[in-house]
Amino acid sequence: MPRQSQLFPDHEPTVLPPPPSGPSETRRAAAPVWLQRLSLLVLVLFCVYLGVLVLVLPWSTRMWDNNLFFQSHPALGSVLHHGAVRGIISGLGLLDIWIGISEAVHYRDYRG
């Protein structure tokens, strides 16, 4: 019969000390300022572009009313042609524009 290892060893397990806290704590290096500003610019442009698209698209008859996806799914199309649903979708576009502008206004550089 092969010998099995002991399920509960006799010695105490080693416990690592907690990581240091306070001013001597190691910090992650912040990204360069130019990279932070570039990522902010990309985020703001994306949010504003997508917001304008979602804001205007439901009211465009060429893109919304003559949509082949809505025509192939008549139940979905009948719901999405209601004015309230179009307004809700446009509201999401306004919210997206607001998020982009808010990110630009409340931006702070993190220097490490």
Secondary structure, DSSP 8 states (H G I E B T S, - for coil): ------SS-SS----------STT--------HHHHHHHHHHHHHHHHHHHHHHHHGGG-IIIIIT-HHHHHSHHHHHHHTSHHHHHHHHHHHHHHHHHHHHHHHT------
